[in-house]
Amino acid sequence: MNLMMILLQEGTSSGSGGGFAAGGQFIFLIGILAVFYFFMIRPQQKRAKADRIFRENLKKGDKVMTIGGIYGKVVSIDDQSVLLQVDDNVKIRIDKTALKPAANTENK
Protein backbone atom coordinates (compact mmCIF):
# COMPACT_ATOMS: atom_id res chain seq x y z
CA MET A 1 0.00 0.00 0.00
CA ASN A 2 2.82 2.39 0.87
CA LEU A 3 4.53 1.68 -2.42
CA MET A 4 1.31 2.45 -4.28
CA MET A 5 0.99 5.86 -2.54
CA ILE A 6 4.60 6.77 -3.38
CA LEU A 7 4.08 5.89 -7.06
CA LEU A 8 0.88 7.95 -7.22
CA GLN A 9 2.61 10.97 -5.66
CA GLU A 10 5.51 10.73 -8.09
CA GLY A 11 3.12 10.51 -11.00
CA THR A 12 1.26 13.69 -10.02
CA SER A 13 4.41 15.68 -9.28
CA SER A 14 6.02 14.83 -12.62
CA GLY A 15 2.76 15.69 -14.44
CA SER A 16 2.82 19.28 -13.19
CA GLY A 17 6.47 19.65 -14.22
CA GLY A 18 5.59 18.31 -17.66
CA GLY A 19 2.94 20.99 -17.99
CA PHE A 20 5.51 23.70 -17.39
CA ALA A 21 7.84 22.16 -19.95
CA ALA A 22 5.02 21.99 -22.48
CA GLY A 23 4.21 25.65 -21.79
CA GLY A 24 7.87 26.53 -22.34
CA GLN A 25 7.89 24.62 -25.60
CA PHE A 26 4.72 26.43 -26.67
CA ILE A 27 6.31 29.83 -25.98
CA PHE A 28 9.45 28.74 -27.85
CA LEU A 29 7.31 27.68 -30.82
CA ILE A 30 5.50 31.04 -30.82
CA GLY A 31 8.91 32.78 -30.75
CA ILE A 32 10.14 30.80 -33.75
CA LEU A 33 6.96 31.62 -35.69
CA ALA A 34 7.39 35.32 -34.87
CA VAL A 35 10.99 35.26 -36.14
CA PHE A 36 9.89 33.57 -39.39
CA TYR A 37 7.15 36.15 -39.84
CA PHE A 38 9.32 39.23 -39.27
CA PHE A 39 12.40 38.02 -41.16
CA MET A 40 10.90 36.03 -44.03
CA ILE A 41 7.18 36.45 -44.63
CA ARG A 42 6.73 40.17 -43.97
CA PRO A 43 9.64 41.38 -46.18
CA GLN A 44 8.43 39.10 -49.00
CA GLN A 45 4.93 40.58 -48.73
CA LYS A 46 6.36 44.13 -48.82
CA ARG A 47 8.40 43.32 -51.94
CA ALA A 48 5.38 41.75 -53.65
CA LYS A 49 3.28 44.83 -52.86
CA ALA A 50 5.98 47.18 -54.19
CA ASP A 51 6.26 45.11 -57.40
CA ARG A 52 2.48 45.15 -57.86
CA ILE A 53 2.36 48.94 -57.41
CA PHE A 54 5.25 49.36 -59.88
CA ARG A 55 3.44 47.28 -62.54
CA GLU A 56 0.16 49.14 -62.01
CA ASN A 57 1.90 52.53 -62.45
CA LEU A 58 3.83 51.67 -65.64
CA LYS A 59 3.42 54.21 -68.39
CA LYS A 60 4.76 54.82 -71.86
CA GLY A 61 8.35 56.08 -71.82
CA ASP A 62 9.36 54.46 -68.48
CA LYS A 63 12.79 52.83 -68.42
CA VAL A 64 12.64 49.29 -67.08
CA MET A 65 14.72 46.14 -66.81
CA THR A 66 13.56 42.56 -67.30
CA ILE A 67 14.35 39.89 -64.75
CA GLY A 68 16.77 38.56 -67.38
CA GLY A 69 18.73 41.83 -67.36
CA ILE A 70 17.50 43.44 -70.59
CA TYR A 71 17.09 47.22 -70.36
CA GLY A 72 14.41 48.92 -72.39
CA LYS A 73 11.90 51.73 -72.69
CA VAL A 74 8.16 51.07 -72.53
CA VAL A 75 6.51 51.65 -75.93
CA SER A 76 3.03 50.28 -75.23
CA ILE A 77 1.18 48.50 -72.43
CA ASP A 78 -1.48 45.78 -72.60
CA ASP A 79 -3.29 44.05 -69.74
CA GLN A 80 -0.68 41.30 -69.34
CA SER A 81 2.28 42.40 -71.47
CA VAL A 82 4.49 45.36 -72.31
CA LEU A 83 6.21 46.22 -75.59
CA LEU A 84 9.80 47.35 -74.93
CA GLN A 85 12.15 49.14 -77.25
CA VAL A 86 15.60 47.75 -76.50
CA ASP A 87 17.49 49.34 -79.41
CA ASP A 88 16.77 51.29 -82.59
CA ASN A 89 14.17 49.30 -84.56
CA VAL A 90 14.26 46.45 -81.99
CA LYS A 91 11.13 45.86 -79.93
CA ILE A 92 10.22 42.89 -77.76
CA ARG A 93 7.01 41.94 -75.98
CA ILE A 94 7.50 40.99 -72.31
CA ASP A 95 5.07 39.77 -69.66
CA LYS A 96 4.49 42.44 -66.98
CA THR A 97 5.57 40.08 -64.21
CA ALA A 98 9.07 39.90 -65.76
CA LEU A 99 9.74 43.63 -65.25
CA LYS A 100 11.36 45.64 -62.50
CA PRO A 101 12.50 49.27 -62.26
CA ALA A 102 15.73 49.97 -64.13
CA ALA A 103 18.54 50.28 -61.60
CA ASN A 104 20.83 52.00 -64.09
CA THR A 105 18.85 54.65 -66.02
CA GLU A 106 21.81 55.56 -68.26
CA ASN A 107 21.08 52.56 -70.52
CA LYS A 108 18.07 52.34 -72.81
N, C-alpha and C positions, 0 to 999 in steps of 0.2 A: 504494500500500500504506500509506504514511504517513497519507494522508487517511482511509483506512478505519479505522485504529487511533484516530485523533483522534475520529471520529464515534462509534465504539463506546464510548470513554471518556466522552464527553459524555452519551451515552444512559444509561449506568449511573449517573453522578453525579446526573443530574436525576431518575432513578427513586427514589433514596434520599431526595431532598428532597421528592418527591411523597408518599412514604410518611409523612413527618413532617406534611406539610400535611393529609393525609387523617386522621391521628391527631388533629390539632388540631381538624379539623372534627367528628370523632366526639365528642370531649370537649365541644365547643360544643353539639352536638345533644343530648347527655345533659344538659347544663346547662339548655337550653331546656325539655326534658321535665320536669326536676325543678321548674322554676319554674311550669310549667303545673299540675303535680300539687299543689304546696303552696299555690298562690294561686287555683286554680279547682276542681279535682276534689275535693280533700280537704274544703274548706269546704262544698261542695255535698253531699257524702256525710254530713257531720255534721248539716247541716240536715235532710236526708231522714230520718236516724235519729231526730232529735229530734221531727220531725212524726209519724213512725210510733209512737213511744212515747206522744206526746200522744193520738193517736187510740185507741191500745189502752187507755189509762187513763181515757177519758171515762166519766163517771158522771152519773146523774140529778142535776140541780140545778147543774151546772157552767155558768159563764157563758163563752160563746164568741162568736167573730165569724166570719162567712163571708168568703171571699176577695173578695166583692163589697161588704163593709163593713156588713153587717147584723148587729147585736148581738142576742143572744138567750140564753135559758136552756134547757138540755137537759131535755126532758120524757120522752122515751123513746129507746132505742137499739136498732137492728137490726144485722144483720151488715154491711150496706153503707150504711145511711142513719141519720139522726138526726132526730127531731122536735123542732123548736125553738119555744118560745113567744117571740114577738117583741113582743107587746102583749097587753092583756087580750082574751081570746077570739080571738086571732090566732095560729095555729100554722102552721108551714111545715115540709115535709120536705126535708132537704138531704142530699146525698151526703157521707159522712165525709171524703172527700178535699178538700172545699171548706171545711173548718173550720180555724181556728187559735185559739190562746188569745186571749181578749179583752184588749186592751191597756189599755182604760179600763173598769174594773169598776164604775164609777158608773152606767153605762147598763144597761138590761135586757139 
